[in-house]
Amino acid sequence: MPVVRGAFHRREGGHRVRGAGPTVADVDVDENVDENTTTGAAEKRAGHPGEGTSPPHGGGPSGAGPCVSLAGQVALVTGCGKPDGMGQGIARGLAARGAALILTDREPRGVANERQRRRGEAPPSGLVEFAEDLGRAGARVETVLADISVRDDVRRLFDTVQEVHGRLDILVNNAAAPQGVDRQDVEDVPDEAFDLQIDVNVRGTYWMCRSAVPLMRARGYGRIVNVSSMAGLTAAPGSVAYSASKAAVIGMTRALSMDLGPWGVTVNAVCPGLVATSRAVLDPVADLDLAQAMSARGRAIPVGRVGTPADIGALVAFLASPEAGYVTGQAIPVDGGGLSPFPLRRPEPALGSAV
């Protein structure tokens, strides 16, 4: 799937999507931030992005502002199209700390969208609307529609990063395959449902990391944050495909951290528990609507509530900062102490079957 082209207009706050070429916005990144030509390898490997790029501290937890600053840094975040999703929570956290953003999601599906593609128009997307909202608030944002499970899309995405910025400081791999038919007994999971989880969650994350590494190694600095899941650390009944894919992301994270540490690049995974988004998968046989189920589950979590996208975004922002230079190869739970990834019931065995 090609990166789409379309006619867009300039927005306040720096968000503009070009009418010719990939759908990206022109962003005025600090021109004083160069390719790290003035800083020695020892300083770069100490975990700083280079002279003039190490951001100052912001405010504190009293409400004066974020505790870390990402001013002057360029961040790429995948999976930002859903209005209530973790991708948007992560992007808001990075934008609040001053990062210039490149946001991606796959193209919306549908017949109307295919007609728009043939006319050369951009399809409707929660991604573009979200970027416009951030732009009006003063953030510097670009959008690119791309499917990370398609290798050519990933190449075009990084061609755009190279063309517009020439560098990448932060990569957040948040995009994940949709869930549904994969969440059942292993004997009933369709092959294509298993393949989809692997294609997006594992292969897509791998391609994104692989494409980011040359940009980060060249500067001797980088932050990669992969969004895994508590299902990758523990398990839940009826989640063999999803759990396998998210466990693979953790293994990939740890291996990459060993390879990239000498170049000043850290690689970590965050492992959300139950988060209040439309992707949340609760007990499929419970006689509760989503809001009731969320409330009931929240009461069983030690902190007394389910997570929010902002909770995930806060941890990602720290891991993406220079202050996290000594944290790498970690898979960090973000679950309020809940430990169990999903409140799913174990299927009842048939009479006479082995237990």
C-alpha positions as CSV (number, residue, x, y, z in Angstrom):
1,M,0.0,0.0,0.0
2,P,1.6,3.3,-1.0
3,V,1.9,6.3,1.3
4,V,-1.2,8.3,0.2
5,R,-1.1,11.6,-1.5
6,G,-3.7,14.3,-1.1
7,A,-4.6,18.0,-0.9
8,F,-4.4,19.5,2.6
9,H,-4.0,23.0,4.0
10,R,-1.8,24.6,6.6
11,R,-2.8,24.4,10.2
12,E,-1.8,26.5,13.2
13,G,0.9,25.0,15.3
14,G,3.0,23.5,12.5
15,H,0.7,20.8,11.2
16,R,0.5,20.7,7.4
17,V,0.1,17.8,5.1
18,R,1.6,18.3,1.6
19,G,-0.6,18.3,-1.5
20,A,2.2,16.7,-3.6
21,G,4.2,13.8,-2.3
22,P,3.7,11.7,0.8
23,T,1.0,12.9,3.2
24,V,3.4,14.5,5.6
25,A,3.5,17.9,7.3
26,D,6.3,20.4,7.1
27,V,7.7,20.7,10.5
28,D,10.2,23.3,11.6
29,V,12.6,21.2,13.7
30,D,15.3,23.2,15.5
31,E,17.9,23.9,12.9
32,N,20.6,24.1,15.5
33,V,20.3,20.4,16.2
34,D,22.7,18.9,13.7
35,E,23.8,15.3,13.0
36,N,25.8,15.3,16.2
37,T,29.0,16.4,14.6
38,T,30.4,18.3,17.6
39,T,30.1,15.6,20.2
40,G,32.5,12.7,20.8
41,A,31.6,9.1,20.8
42,A,32.1,8.7,24.6
43,E,29.5,11.4,25.3
44,K,27.0,10.0,22.8
45,R,27.3,6.5,24.3
46,A,26.6,8.0,27.7
47,G,23.0,8.4,26.6
48,H,22.8,12.0,25.3
49,P,21.6,13.0,21.9
50,G,24.5,15.4,21.3
51,E,25.5,18.9,22.0
52,G,22.5,21.2,21.9
53,T,20.0,18.4,21.9
54,S,20.0,17.2,25.5
55,P,16.7,18.7,26.7
56,P,16.4,20.6,30.0
57,H,14.1,19.4,32.7
58,G,10.6,20.6,32.6
59,G,8.3,21.1,35.6
60,G,7.5,18.6,38.3
61,P,4.6,16.5,39.6
62,S,3.0,19.5,41.2
63,G,1.3,20.3,37.9
64,A,3.9,22.8,36.6
65,G,4.6,20.6,33.6
66,P,6.1,17.3,32.6
67,C,9.1,16.0,34.5
68,V,11.3,15.5,31.4
69,S,11.7,17.4,28.2
70,L,12.0,16.1,24.7
71,A,12.4,19.5,23.1
72,G,14.3,19.3,19.8
73,Q,13.8,15.5,19.4
74,V,12.0,13.7,16.6
75,A,9.6,10.8,17.5
76,L,7.9,8.3,15.3
77,V,4.8,6.6,16.8
78,T,2.8,3.9,15.1
79,G,-0.9,3.0,15.6
80,C,-2.2,6.5,16.3
81,G,-5.5,6.3,14.4
82,K,-8.0,5.3,17.2
83,P,-9.5,8.2,19.1
84,D,-9.3,6.4,22.4
85,G,-6.2,4.3,21.7
86,M,-2.9,4.0,23.4
87,G,-1.1,5.4,20.4
88,Q,-2.8,8.8,20.9
89,G,-2.1,8.7,24.6
90,I,1.5,8.1,23.9
91,A,1.7,10.8,21.2
92,R,0.1,13.3,23.6
93,G,2.6,12.5,26.2
94,L,5.5,13.1,23.8
95,A,4.0,16.2,22.3
96,A,3.5,17.7,25.8
97,R,7.2,17.3,26.4
98,G,8.2,19.1,23.2
99,A,8.9,16.3,20.7
100,A,8.3,16.8,17.0
101,L,6.0,13.9,16.0
102,I,5.6,11.6,13.0
103,L,2.4,9.7,13.5
104,T,1.3,6.7,11.5
105,D,-1.5,4.2,11.2
106,R,-2.8,2.0,8.4
107,E,-5.2,3.4,5.8
108,P,-8.9,3.0,6.7
109,R,-10.6,0.2,4.8
110,G,-13.7,0.5,2.6
111,V,-15.1,1.1,-0.8
112,A,-15.4,4.8,-0.3
113,N,-11.8,5.0,0.6
114,E,-10.8,3.1,-2.6
115,R,-12.6,5.7,-4.7
116,Q,-10.8,8.5,-2.9
117,R,-7.5,6.8,-3.5
118,R,-8.2,6.7,-7.3
119,R,-9.1,10.4,-7.2
120,G,-5.8,11.1,-5.4
121,E,-7.6,12.3,-2.2
122,A,-6.6,11.4,1.3
123,P,-9.1,9.1,3.0
124,P,-10.8,10.1,6.2
125,S,-8.7,9.0,9.1
126,G,-8.7,9.5,12.9
127,L,-5.0,9.9,12.4
128,V,-5.3,13.1,10.5
129,E,-7.9,14.5,12.8
130,F,-5.8,13.8,15.8
131,A,-2.7,15.4,14.2
132,E,-4.8,18.5,13.4
133,D,-5.9,18.7,17.1
134,L,-2.3,18.5,18.3
135,G,-1.3,21.1,15.7
136,R,-3.9,23.5,16.9
137,A,-2.4,23.1,20.4
138,G,1.0,24.0,19.2
139,A,2.6,20.6,18.5
140,R,4.7,19.9,15.5
141,V,3.2,16.9,13.8
142,E,3.4,15.0,10.5
143,T,1.2,12.1,9.4
144,V,1.9,9.2,7.1
145,L,-0.6,6.4,6.4
146,A,1.3,3.1,6.3
147,D,0.7,-0.5,7.2
148,I,3.7,-1.8,9.2
149,S,2.9,-5.4,8.1
150,V,3.7,-4.3,4.5
151,R,7.5,-4.1,4.0
152,D,7.2,-1.5,1.2
153,D,5.1,0.7,3.4
154,V,7.8,0.7,6.1
155,R,10.4,1.6,3.5
156,R,8.3,4.5,2.3
157,L,7.7,5.6,5.8
158,F,11.4,5.8,6.6
159,D,12.2,7.4,3.3
160,T,9.8,10.2,4.4
161,V,11.6,10.4,7.8
162,Q,14.9,10.7,6.1
163,E,13.6,13.3,3.6
164,V,11.9,15.5,6.1
165,H,14.1,15.2,9.2
166,G,17.2,13.3,8.2
167,R,17.2,11.8,11.7
168,L,15.1,9.9,14.2
169,D,15.6,10.1,18.0
170,I,12.6,8.1,19.3
171,L,10.7,5.1,17.8
172,V,7.5,3.9,19.6
173,N,6.1,0.6,18.1
174,N,2.6,0.8,19.3
175,A,0.6,-0.6,16.3
176,A,-1.0,-4.0,16.9
177,A,-3.1,-6.4,15.0
178,P,-6.9,-6.3,15.7
179,Q,-8.2,-9.0,18.0
180,G,-11.3,-11.1,17.7
181,V,-11.3,-14.5,16.1
182,D,-7.9,-15.3,17.4
183,R,-9.2,-15.2,21.0
184,Q,-10.6,-18.6,21.4
185,D,-9.4,-22.2,22.1
186,V,-6.3,-23.0,20.2
187,E,-8.0,-25.7,18.1
188,D,-10.5,-23.1,16.8
189,V,-8.0,-20.3,15.9
190,P,-8.0,-19.8,12.1
191,D,-4.5,-19.9,10.6
192,E,-5.0,-16.5,9.1
193,A,-5.9,-15.0,12.5
194,F,-2.7,-16.4,14.0
195,D,-0.7,-15.1,11.0
196,L,-2.1,-11.6,11.4
197,Q,-0.9,-11.4,15.0
198,I,2.6,-12.4,14.0
199,D,2.7,-10.3,10.8
200,V,1.8,-7.0,12.6
201,N,2.9,-7.5,16.2
202,V,6.2,-9.3,15.4
203,R,7.2,-8.9,11.8
204,G,6.0,-5.3,11.7
205,T,7.8,-4.3,14.9
206,Y,11.0,-6.0,13.6
207,W,10.8,-4.1,10.3
208,M,10.3,-0.8,12.1
209,C,13.2,-1.4,14.4
210,R,15.5,-2.6,11.6
211,S,14.7,0.5,9.6
212,A,15.3,2.9,12.6
213,V,18.7,1.4,13.6
214,P,20.8,2.9,10.8
215,L,19.5,6.4,11.7
216,M,20.1,6.0,15.4
217,R,23.5,4.3,15.1
218,A,24.7,7.1,12.8
219,R,24.1,9.7,15.5
220,G,25.1,7.5,18.4
221,Y,21.8,8.0,20.1
222,G,18.3,6.6,20.1
223,R,15.3,5.4,22.1
224,I,13.2,2.5,21.0
225,V,10.1,1.6,23.0
226,N,8.0,-1.4,22.0
227,V,4.5,-1.8,23.3
228,S,4.1,-5.4,24.4
229,S,1.5,-6.6,26.9
230,M,1.1,-8.3,30.2
231,A,-0.1,-11.2,28.0
232,G,3.5,-11.4,26.8
233,L,4.8,-11.8,30.4
234,T,2.1,-14.0,31.8
235,A,-0.8,-15.6,29.8
236,A,-4.6,-15.8,29.6
237,P,-6.9,-18.5,28.4
238,G,-7.9,-18.2,24.8
239,S,-5.0,-15.9,23.8
240,V,-2.3,-18.2,22.3
241,A,-1.8,-16.1,19.2
242,Y,-1.7,-12.8,20.9
243,S,0.4,-13.9,23.9
244,A,2.9,-15.6,21.5
245,S,3.3,-12.4,19.5
246,K,3.7,-10.2,22.5
247,A,6.2,-12.5,24.1
248,A,8.2,-12.4,20.9
249,V,8.2,-8.6,21.1
250,I,9.8,-8.9,24.6
251,G,12.4,-11.3,23.3
252,M,13.2,-9.0,20.4
253,T,13.5,-6.0,22.7
254,R,16.0,-7.8,24.9
255,A,18.1,-9.0,22.0
256,L,18.1,-5.5,20.4
257,S,19.2,-3.9,23.6
258,M,22.3,-6.0,23.7
259,D,23.1,-5.2,20.1
260,L,22.5,-1.5,20.2
261,G,23.7,-0.5,23.7
262,P,27.2,0.3,22.5
263,W,25.8,2.9,20.1
264,G,23.8,4.8,22.8
265,V,20.5,3.3,21.7
266,T,18.2,1.9,24.4
267,V,15.4,-0.6,23.7
268,N,12.7,-1.3,26.2
269,A,9.2,-2.7,26.2
270,V,6.1,-1.5,28.1
271,C,3.6,-4.2,29.1
272,P,0.1,-2.7,29.7
273,G,-2.4,-4.6,31.6
274,L,-6.1,-3.7,31.2
275,V,-6.4,-0.3,29.6
276,A,-9.7,1.5,28.9
277,T,-9.7,1.6,25.1
278,S,-11.9,0.1,22.5
279,R,-9.4,-2.8,22.1
280,A,-9.9,-3.9,25.7
281,V,-10.9,-7.6,25.7
282,L,-12.9,-8.6,28.7
283,D,-14.6,-11.8,29.7
284,P,-16.4,-12.9,26.5
285,V,-19.1,-14.7,28.4
286,A,-19.7,-12.2,31.2
287,D,-23.2,-10.7,31.3
288,L,-21.9,-7.1,31.5
289,D,-21.5,-4.2,29.1
290,L,-18.0,-2.8,28.6
291,A,-18.3,0.0,31.1
292,Q,-19.6,-2.3,33.8
293,A,-16.9,-4.8,33.2
294,M,-14.2,-2.2,33.3
295,S,-15.6,-0.9,36.6
296,A,-15.7,-4.4,38.1
297,R,-12.2,-5.2,36.9
298,G,-10.9,-1.9,38.2
299,R,-12.1,-2.7,41.7
300,A,-10.0,-5.9,41.6
301,I,-6.8,-4.1,40.7
302,P,-4.7,-2.9,43.7
303,V,-4.8,0.8,42.6
304,G,-8.6,0.6,42.3
305,R,-9.0,1.4,38.6
306,V,-8.1,0.2,35.1
307,G,-5.3,2.0,33.2
308,T,-5.7,4.9,30.7
309,P,-3.7,5.7,27.6
310,A,-2.2,8.6,29.5
311,D,-0.7,6.1,32.0
312,I,1.1,4.3,29.2
313,G,2.1,7.6,27.6
314,A,3.8,8.8,30.8
315,L,6.1,5.7,31.0
316,V,6.9,5.8,27.3
317,A,7.8,9.5,27.6
318,F,10.3,8.7,30.4
319,L,11.8,5.7,28.5
320,A,12.1,8.0,25.4
321,S,14.1,10.6,27.3
322,P,17.8,11.1,27.9
323,E,17.1,10.5,31.6
324,A,16.4,6.9,30.8
325,G,19.8,6.2,29.4
326,Y,20.7,3.5,31.9
327,V,17.4,1.6,31.4
328,T,17.5,-0.9,28.5
329,G,16.4,-4.4,27.7
330,Q,13.5,-4.2,30.2
331,A,9.9,-5.4,29.9
332,I,8.0,-3.1,32.3
333,P,4.5,-3.9,33.6
334,V,2.0,-1.1,33.6
335,D,-1.0,-2.8,35.2
336,G,-1.7,-1.1,38.5
337,G,-0.4,-4.2,40.3
338,G,-3.1,-6.3,38.7
339,L,-0.7,-9.0,37.4
340,S,-3.3,-10.8,35.3
341,P,-3.5,-9.4,31.8
342,F,-7.2,-10.1,31.0
343,P,-10.1,-11.3,33.1
344,L,-11.0,-14.2,30.8
345,R,-12.6,-17.3,32.0
346,R,-11.0,-20.7,31.3
347,P,-13.3,-22.7,28.9
348,E,-15.1,-25.4,30.7
349,P,-13.8,-28.9,29.5
350,A,-16.3,-31.1,27.9
351,L,-17.7,-34.0,29.9
352,G,-15.2,-36.8,29.9
353,S,-12.4,-34.8,28.4
354,A,-8.9,-34.6,29.8
355,V,-8.3,-31.6,32.2
